[in-house]
């Protein structure tokens, strides 16, 4: 009896468990389907493509028939504008503090080219440059020349030591290469043209020399002869500052122009005797020349005042004058020359580094 009761309870428990499991499965499946219906959107129906009346029409397949060779170019993000040669002369009005050397640097030319191209106003003397003067700045190195009666390409080329073909072929002259003709008075560029310098310079006046004419070289000429101190052979800067104000040493300017303020002291570069003191002809203004007795002389030009007079011995570093702007000068500076045995020496060769 007891055994039957236990079997009956076991069957009821199994039936209950099966009923509960079936209900659980039904509940989970119901809510899972509901969630999917909320989060998933059915895709839009694909619209029907309208058909052409011609049922045989279809888009042809793309076929690459052939490939043709081509030149490729590397992509550059920047455009480079080519530089073109200048072909026209420039009219320039000289300004305060201009120099031949400075103008040449600005226009990328040799200073001789500007000097030679303006003979009518400069007379081949770079010291004659003055504010307000009108210059022709040539387009290239050479001589900007006004054609004269009787000129030929051959004669002009020979005169300026260049080739006639350079004159004819230069594009800026705009000549007919088959029948080149230049009218009288027309300006022509003579590429690479040159001529001898015609410089006006003060003579080398040694301490024992006499008889130099003051009427020719100016009132500052000393009569001599003189004796006095000798230099030691070493040179110092004659100014407080050691920078250029314009012209450097070149074939047309046998000196350096040192920057200064009017009235500042000028020092003797080495010991010696003063052989020129005062006004000089030729655009130098007030000048001092010191003979050092070793074959060397130094010249100091454009002074506002001369302190050491003729025949006086001066010691290296002594104040001998005051800087200025006298003579042919576009601004205050010291024109400083070094001479040896009558010839010119580049001052950079004897002065200490600035």
C-alpha positions in Angstrom: 0.0 0.0 0.0 2.8 2.4 1.0 4.6 1.5 -2.2 1.7 2.5 -4.4 1.4 5.8 -2.6 5.0 6.7 -3.3 4.7 5.8 -6.9 1.7 8.0 -7.2 3.5 11.0 -5.7 6.5 10.5 -8.0 4.2 10.5 -11.1 2.5 13.7 -9.9 5.8 15.5 -9.4 7.1 14.5 -12.9 3.9 15.7 -14.4 4.1 19.0 -12.6 7.7 19.5 -13.7 6.8 18.8 -17.3 4.0 21.3 -17.2 6.2 24.0 -15.7 8.9 23.5 -18.3 6.4 23.7 -21.1 5.1 27.0 -19.8 8.5 28.5 -19.4 9.5 27.6 -23.0 6.3 29.2 -24.3 6.9 32.4 -22.3 10.5 32.9 -23.4 9.7 32.3 -27.1 6.8 34.8 -27.0 8.8 37.7 -25.5 11.9 37.0 -27.7 9.8 37.3 -30.9 8.3 40.5 -29.6 11.7 42.2 -29.0 12.9 41.3 -32.5 9.8 42.8 -34.0 10.5 46.1 -32.2 14.2 46.4 -33.1 14.3 45.0 -36.7 12.8 47.1 -39.5 11.8 45.3 -42.6 13.7 46.4 -45.7 11.9 48.7 -48.2 10.6 47.0 -51.2 12.9 47.3 -54.3 11.1 49.5 -56.9 10.4 47.8 -60.1 12.7 49.0 -63.0 10.6 50.3 -65.9 11.1 48.3 -69.0 11.7 49.9 -72.4 9.3 49.0 -75.1 12.3 47.4 -76.9 12.8 44.2 -75.0 16.1 43.5 -77.0 17.8 46.7 -75.5 20.5 46.3 -72.9 23.5 48.4 -71.8 26.7 47.2 -73.6 29.5 45.8 -71.5 32.5 48.1 -70.9 35.5 46.9 -72.9 39.0 48.6 -72.8 39.9 48.4 -76.5 43.5 49.6 -76.2 45.9 51.6 -73.9 47.8 54.5 -75.4 51.3 55.5 -74.1 51.5 58.9 -72.3 54.0 61.1 -70.7 53.4 61.5 -66.9 54.4 64.5 -64.9 55.2 64.7 -61.2 52.7 66.8 -59.3 54.4 69.9 -57.7 52.3 71.9 -55.2 54.2 75.1 -55.9 54.4 77.1 -59.1 57.9 78.3 -60.0 57.9 81.5 -62.1 61.0 81.5 -64.4 63.3 84.5 -64.1 63.5 86.5 -67.3 66.5 88.6 -68.4 66.0 92.3 -68.0 66.2 94.1 -71.4 65.5 97.7 -70.5 67.7 100.4 -68.9 66.3 102.0 -65.8 66.3 105.8 -65.1 67.5 106.4 -61.6 67.7 109.5 -59.5 70.7 109.5 -57.1 69.7 109.6 -53.4 71.5 110.7 -50.3 74.1 108.1 -49.2 74.1 106.3 -52.6 77.4 104.9 -53.9 78.4 103.3 -57.1 79.2 100.0 -55.3 75.8 100.0 -53.4 73.9 100.7 -56.6 75.7 97.9 -58.3 74.7 95.5 -55.5 71.1 96.5 -55.7 70.9 96.0 -59.4 73.1 92.9 -59.5 75.7 94.5 -61.8 79.4 95.3 -61.7 80.0 98.9 -60.5 82.0 99.5 -63.7 78.9 98.9 -65.8 77.0 101.8 -64.2 80.1 104.0 -64.2 80.9 103.4 -67.9 77.2 103.7 -69.0 77.0 107.3 -67.6 80.2 108.9 -68.9 78.3 112.1 -69.9 77.5 112.8 -66.2 80.2 110.9 -64.2 83.2 111.2 -66.6 84.4 107.8 -65.3 84.9 109.2 -61.8 82.8 107.4 -59.1 83.5 110.3 -56.7 81.4 112.6 -58.9 78.2 110.9 -57.8 75.8 113.5 -56.3 72.3 113.4 -55.0 69.8 114.5 -57.6 71.9 113.3 -60.5 70.1 111.2 -63.1 71.7 107.9 -64.1 71.0 105.1 -66.6 71.2 101.7 -65.0 72.0 99.2 -67.7 70.0 96.0 -67.9 73.2 93.8 -68.0 76.9 94.2 -67.5 78.6 96.1 -70.2 78.1 99.7 -71.6 74.8 101.4 -72.4 76.0 103.4 -75.4 74.4 106.1 -77.6 75.1 105.4 -81.3 77.1 108.1 -83.1 77.7 109.1 -86.7 80.0 106.8 -88.4 79.6 104.0 -85.9 79.5 100.4 -87.1 79.0 97.2 -85.1 82.6 96.4 -85.8 84.0 99.8 -84.7 81.9 99.9 -81.6 82.8 96.4 -80.6 86.5 97.2 -81.1 86.2 100.4 -79.1 84.7 98.6 -76.1 86.7 95.3 -76.4 83.8 93.0 -77.2 82.4 91.1 -80.2 80.0 92.7 -82.8 77.8 89.6 -82.7 77.1 90.2 -79.0 75.7 93.6 -79.8 73.6 92.3 -82.8 72.3 89.2 -81.1 71.4 90.7 -77.7 67.6 90.5 -77.5 67.2 93.9 -75.8 68.6 95.7 -78.8 65.7 94.4 -80.9 67.6 94.3 -84.1 66.7 92.5 -87.4 69.3 89.7 -87.5 69.2 89.7 -91.3 69.6 93.4 -91.7 70.7 95.0 -88.4 70.5 98.8 -88.5 70.9 101.3 -85.6 69.8 104.9 -86.0 72.0 107.8 -85.0 71.3 108.8 -81.3 69.7 105.5 -80.5 70.8 103.8 -77.2 72.3 100.4 -77.7 73.5 97.9 -75.1 77.1 96.7 -75.6 77.2 93.4 -73.7 80.5 92.8 -71.8 81.8 96.2 -73.1 84.6 97.9 -71.2 87.1 100.7 -71.4 90.1 102.0 -69.5 89.5 103.9 -66.3 90.2 107.6 -66.3 90.6 108.3 -62.6 91.6 111.6 -61.1 93.7 110.9 -58.0 95.9 112.9 -55.8 99.6 112.2 -56.4 101.8 110.3 -54.0 103.7 113.1 -52.2 106.7 111.7 -50.3 108.0 113.5 -47.3 111.1 114.6 -49.2 109.2 115.7 -52.3 108.8 119.3 -53.4 107.3 121.3 -56.2 103.8 119.9 -56.2 101.4 122.5 -57.6 98.7 123.7 -55.3 96.9 125.2 -58.3 96.4 121.7 -59.8 95.9 119.6 -56.6 94.3 122.1 -54.2 95.2 124.4 -51.4 96.1 121.5 -49.1 99.4 120.8 -50.9 102.4 121.0 -48.5 105.6 122.4 -50.0 108.1 120.2 -48.1 110.5 118.6 -47.8 109.8 117.3 -44.2 111.3 114.9 -41.8 109.7 113.3 -38.8 108.3 110.1 -37.3 108.4 106.8 -39.1 105.6 104.2 -39.0 106.0 100.7 -37.4 104.5 98.9 -40.5 101.3 97.9 -38.7 98.0 99.7 -39.3 94.9 100.3 -37.2 91.4 101.4 -38.2 91.2 105.2 -38.7 87.7 105.3 -37.4 85.6 104.3 -34.4 83.4 102.1 -36.5 84.6 99.3 -38.8 81.8 99.0 -41.4 81.5 100.2 -45.0 79.1 103.0 -45.9 79.1 102.5 -49.6 82.0 101.8 -52.0 84.3 98.9 -51.3 87.7 98.6 -53.0 87.4 97.9 -56.7 89.1 98.9 -60.0 87.1 102.1 -60.2 87.5 103.0 -56.5 91.0 102.4 -55.1 89.9 102.9 -51.5 87.2 101.8 -49.0 84.5 104.2 -47.7 84.1 103.7 -44.0 80.8 104.6 -42.2 80.9 107.4 -39.7 79.0 110.4 -38.2 80.1 113.9 -39.2 82.4 115.4 -36.6 83.7 112.1 -35.2 87.5 111.8 -34.8 89.8 110.4 -37.5 92.9 108.6 -36.3 96.3 108.2 -37.9 96.4 104.6 -39.0 100.2 104.5 -38.4 102.8 107.0 -37.3 104.3 109.3 -39.8 104.5 112.9 -41.3 101.6 114.9 -42.8 102.4 115.8 -46.4 99.0 117.0 -47.5 96.5 118.9 -45.3 93.5 120.8 -46.5 91.3 121.2 -49.6 92.0 118.9 -52.5 90.7 119.2 -56.1 88.9 116.3 -57.9 86.1 115.8 -55.4 88.1 114.7 -52.4 87.1 117.6 -50.2 89.3 118.2 -47.2 92.1 115.7 -47.2 95.0 114.5 -45.0 97.9 112.4 -46.4 100.4 110.8 -44.0 103.7 109.5 -45.2 104.9 106.7 -43.0 108.5 106.6 -44.2 108.3 102.8 -45.0 107.1 103.2 -48.5 103.5 103.4 -47.2 101.2 106.4 -47.3 97.5 106.7 -46.1 95.0 109.2 -47.3 91.9 110.4 -45.4 89.3 112.3 -47.5 85.9 114.1 -47.2 86.9 115.5 -43.7 84.9 118.2 -42.1 88.0 119.6 -40.4 91.8 119.0 -40.6 93.6 119.1 -37.3 97.1 118.1 -38.1 98.9 120.6 -40.4 101.7 120.2 -43.0 104.9 118.7 -41.8 103.7 117.6 -38.4 104.6 114.3 -37.0 101.7 112.2 -35.9 101.5 109.1 -33.7 99.5 106.0 -34.5 96.0 106.5 -33.1 96.3 110.3 -32.8 93.3 112.3 -33.9 94.3 114.1 -37.1 91.0 115.3 -38.4 87.2 115.0 -38.1 84.9 112.9 -40.4 82.6 114.7 -42.7 80.9 115.0 -46.1 83.0 117.5 -48.1 83.8 117.3 -51.8 81.9 114.8 -54.0 80.1 112.8 -51.4 76.5 111.7 -51.0 76.8 111.2 -47.3 79.2 111.3 -44.3 82.0 108.7 -44.7 85.8 108.4 -44.7 87.4 107.7 -48.0 90.5 105.7 -46.9 93.4 104.9 -49.2 96.6 102.9 -48.6 99.5 103.3 -51.0 102.8 101.6 -51.3 105.7 102.8 -53.4 103.3 104.9 -55.4 100.8 102.1 -56.1 97.5 101.3 -54.4 96.9 98.6 -51.9 93.6 97.2 -50.9 93.1 98.5 -47.3 91.6 95.1 -46.3 95.0 93.6 -46.8 96.7 95.8 -44.1 93.9 96.6 -41.6 93.1 94.2 -38.7 89.8 92.2 -39.0 86.8 94.5 -38.1 
